[in-house]
């Protein structure tokens, strides 16, 4: 007897209203293909090999959509807008803002053998990327990529920039593991599915759990209905880690989510729009207070420097540039009037230059 159940045929709805099939007709499977390219080659008729052949074709350099899709997404990451928008629709390559450019970067992706780091290295060293940022064009207006768009950093980029200022280079040495783990728990005694029986065996169950978990805290949850391993939540400095080392996604009240981190419920739902809540978190949040009072950048700024050198150091840390003479004089004058370095840090953090990619 075969363990594989035969696949039942599917039929189009009786009210199907498109031109590619008749209502109620049987659905005949076929491979994805576009009019402007050759169809996927199929070797033989053995249905057991079709899945592998399909996977090989989807990731093949001979499939122009595969290379174009990756290149188009990376181009959007670097420039703020893709050559073909939206990035989820590459059916008609000719509809791209610049079809020749899309073809060029797709070919580049193949030439570097799909090495994403090498692809980005080449794009980042082009004159186009290194031009002054451009203003977002009006809706419907073609963008000719005179330079990257002026855009806000993503939530992860903002957060990583801040934690680097908070903790210094040591943050890159911290690694965490949030990978889910599942183990089959075998009790050395019979457990009934009867609710009353489980309550009677409660102490026996928890004694066995404690023998496995050691010193880690075991809780029976609300009303004794479940068994949970509770781990202490990371707070304060213990939670100042790069976004890649934190759980995905973070709770809705965390700065990452406030700043637009994806909830991971649908694809591409991250946001860089910002808002009042994000502004308040930048002005009065926990991380801002820490930056102003006990951060690594503050300690380094105070280390054997004149006031003018302190301002230069802060501008270099926040903006990767030296302050112009007027800004330096204003900051030094502010310190002379009684403001502290923490106040200068607050001003730089909440400036447009910090949060926008120049």
N, C-alpha and C positions, 0 to 999 in steps of 0.2 A: 504493500500500500504506500503510495507516495505521501510524503509529509508536506508537499507543496500543493496548496489548493489552487485549482484553475482560476485564472483571472476572468471575472465576469465582464462581458462587453458593456461599454457605456454608449449612451445615445444622447444626441442633442435635444434640448427641450422642445416641446411642441410649439412654443411661441418664439423659437429662435429667429432673429430678424436680420442676421448678417448674410453677406453674399457668398461666404466661403463654404457654406453647407446648407442643406435643406433641413427644415424642422423635423425632428424625429429620426434623422438619419443616424446610422451607426458611426461612432467616432473611430477613425482609423489613425493610429499613431504614426508620426513621422518625425524626422529629425529637423531641428531648427535650421533654416536656410534663409538667405537674403538674395534678392534678385541680382545684386551687383557682385556676387562671388560664386565660386563653384560650390556645389553641394558636398557634404561630408562623404568621403570615400568609405564604402562599406565592403569589407572583404568577407565573402561567403555569406551564407544564410543561417549560420548557427546562432540562434537567439541568445545563447549563453555568453557569447563574446561581444554582444552589442553594447553592453554597458561599458566595458573597458574601451571599446573603440570610440564610443561617444566621449568618454573622459579624455582619451588621448587627443581627439580632435578639438575639444573645447580649449585645451591648454597648448595646442600646437602653434608654432610660429606661422604656420600656413593659414591659421584662422585670424584674419585681420581684426576681428572684433575683440579678441582676447588682449592683444597688445594695445589696441587703441583704448580699451576700457581702463586698463591700468595707467597708461600714460595720461589719459584725460583726467583721471582722479588726482594723480600726483600734481599735474599742472594746476588744478584748482587749489590744492593744498598750498602751493607755492605762490600763486598769483592772486588768489582770492576769487577767481572765476574760471570756469573750465572753457576749453575751446568749443566744446559741444555741451550745451545745457539743455535739459538736466542731465547729470552724469548717469542717470539710470536708464536713459533712452538713447541708444546708439543705432537704432534701426536704419536711419537715413543719414549717412556720414556727410552727405553734401549739404545738410542743413546746419553744419557747424559754422561758427563765426568766420573761421578761416580753414576750409577743408584741406588746403595744402599744408598748413601747419599741423593739423591733426594727423595727416599722413606722415609728416616728417617725424613727429615725436613717437608715433607708433613704430616706425622703422628704427628709430633710435633705441626704443625698448627692446626690439629684437637684436639689434647690433650689440647691446651690452648683455645679451643672454638673460634678460629679465632680472638683472642685478639692480634692485631698487636704489641702493646707496650710490652706485655709479651713475645711474640715470639722474638722480638729484644733484650729484656733484657737477655734472655737465651743465644742467639747467641753471644751477646757482652761479655758475661762472660765465654765463652769457651776459652780453651788454644789456639785453632786454630786461633781465631780472634786476640788474644793478642800476637801472634808471630810477629817477625820483618817482615816488608813488603817485598813482593817478586817482582821481576822484571817480567814484562809481558812476557809470553812465546812466542816463535816463532809461526807463523801461522801454524795451523794444529797439533801443539804439545799439548798433553793433560796436563792439569794443575791439580795438586793433592792437591791444597789448603794448602800449607805449611804456609800460612799466607796471609793477604789481599794484593792485588796488590798495588804497588806504583802508585798513580794516582793524577791528579790535582783535586782540589775542583771544584764543579759545580759553575756556574755563581752565583746562589743564595747563596751558601755557602761563596764564596769570598765576595760578596756584604754585606751579613749579618755580616761577621767578621769585615769588614771595618767600617760599620755604628755603630757597637758596640764600636769600638775604638773612633769613632768620637763623639758619643753622650753619651756613657756610659750606665749604666743600665736603664736610663729613656726611652730608645728607646722601651723597652718591655711594657711600659705603654701606648704607642700610638696605637690607633686603628682607622682604616679608613674603609669606606664602599664604594666600587666601584660596588656594585651590580646594574645591570640595572633596571630602573624603567620605566614602561609604564602606562600612564593614558589616558583614553579616554577624549578628550577635546570636550565639547559640547558648541558651540557658541549660545548665546541667540538670534541670528538673522540669517536669511537665508544668505548663502554664495553661490554664483554662481561658477561653475567650469570654467566659461569663463575667460580667462587670463586678458582681459581688465577690467572685472568686479572686479576681485580680486585686481588689482592695484587701482581701485577707492575706494575699501573698506579697503585699506591698513591701514589707520590711525585708523579706527574703530576696526580692528582686533588686532592691536598692543595695543590699549588702553585697550581692554579686557584682553590681555595677561599680561599687566603690573598690572592689578587689581588682577590677580591670583598670580603672581610671586613676588610681593612686590618690594623690593629694588634690587633684582637680575637683572643683565643686560640682556636686550632682544635685539637681533639683527635680522635684516631681511635677513642677508646673502648677497651674491653677487647678485646685480641686482634685489633685492626684490623678489627672487624666493622661499624663504623658511623662516621658523621660527625656530630659534635655541636659546637654553639657553646656554650661554657661561659662563664657570666657570674659574677663574684664574688658571693658571698653577702653579704647585708647583716647586719652584726653590731653589737652595742652601740648607740651613739647613732644610727647610720645606719638601724637597724631600729625606732627609736622614732617611728613614724608612726601616724596614725589608722588604725583597722582598715580603713576604706574604701580606703586607699592601699596596703594589703598584699595579698599573694596570697590567693586564696580557694579552698580553705581553707589555713591555715598547716600546717606539719608537726605531727605528733602531739605533739612535745615542746614546742611553743611555748605560751606562757601562754594565748593565745586558745583553743587547743584544750583545754588543761587546764581552763580555766574554762567549757567547754561550747560552744565554737563548732561549728557544724554541719560535718560531714564532707562535706556536699553529695552524699551517696550516695542519700538519699531526702529527700522534702520534710518540712520541719518537724522535723528531728531535732536541733536545738539544745537545750541543756539549761541550766537555772539551779539544778540540784540541789547543785552543789559537791561537795566531798569532801576527803580528807586531802591528796591531791597538790596541789590548789589552795591549801589552807591553808599547806602547806609552801612553795609558790612565793611566797605573799604574805608569809610570815615571813622566808624566807631566800633568795629568788630574786635574780636579777641586777637586775631593775628596782627591787626594794626597796633593795638596796645603793646603787644610783645615786640613788634619792630621798633617802637619808640622808646622802649625801656630796657630790654634785655636781649637784644638780637646780636648775632655775630657781626653784622655790618656796623652796628653802633660801637661795639667794643673795638673793632679794627679802626674805626674813624678816630677814636680818642687816643690812639696809640702814637705818642710822640709826634704830633702834627700841630702846626699853627692853625689858626682859624681858617685862613685862606686855603691851606692844604686840606683841611677837613672838608670844606665845601667841594674842592676838586675831587676828592676821594668819593664823596657821596654821589656826585654827578656821574662819575665813571661807573660806580656800582649800579645805579638805577638806569642810566641812559646810555652807557657805553660811550660816553663822550665827555670832553671837558666843558665846563660852563663858559659862556662868553663873559667878557669883563664886567658888563652891566649886572648880570645875574650874580656873579661872584661878589660884587660890591654890595648888592642888596642883601644877600644872605649874611655877609659879615656884619653889615649894619644892623640886621635883625638880631644877631647874637649879641651885639653890643647893647641893644635896647632891653635885653633880658630874656629873649627867647632861647630855647635850648636846641641841641642837635636833634632831639626827638621831634620838635616842631618842623624842622627842615625836612626830616624824613617823611613826616605826614604830608607835607606839601608836595614832595616829589612823587610819593606813592599815588596821590590823588590827582596828579596831573594827567592830561591827555597823552602826553608823550610816553608815559610809562605803559599805559594799557593798550595803546595803538601801535601796530607794526608800521614803522616808518620806512 
